[in-house]
Amino acid sequence: MKRTLIVALLATVTLLSAPTARAQVVIPHNEISASFGLSVLGSTITSTPKMLFHVINILDPSFDTVIESGGGWGYVNLGYSYQLNKTIGLGISGGYMINGIKMKLKDSTGSITAAEGNLFTIMHTGKFNWFRKPVFGMYSKVGLGVMIFPGKLMGDELLKKTFVLPTGHLTAVGMEVGKGFCGFLELGVGFQGIVQAGIRARF
């Protein structure tokens, strides 16, 4: 009888302590990432020069035609995110285009302006973890900020000018594998690359 009571007591303690043990799993709050993003050339949605033209056109409708464009196919991105809880993370990211953009634009008067230069981005980011396990997770992410385009305008005369334009990025699906140190792959659209792969440290 005594042995039966002891076994029953141990079983009860085990059952009660199991949820507590799960609740004490520590979720790392800090995430630092480095990645490379690829922009697909030729597509209006994913080609960086064409997306840049649409931004310029919205801000200044007089630039209504892009004659030719090139470059802008790869980004190097660095980011930091703080996980508020297991679902939501807020952070900041910066990107640099490793090959310069070359564009020729025509305005409504028929004047042609050539612009070229490298592109930098700075964005605030929000990450939503919609599936998360200790070594595997899936998420979506959005970024909003500015792009800095230290280009050259070549109309009637050479004019150096730095453009500061609004920018953004949307990651539709992201996957990460690993625990404290992991690799990730993201698919999205915007100024970080349609396909983005990198490494992330969590602590």
Order of alpha helices (4+ residues) and beta strands (2+ residues): alpha-beta-alpha-beta-beta-beta-beta-beta-beta-beta-beta-beta-beta
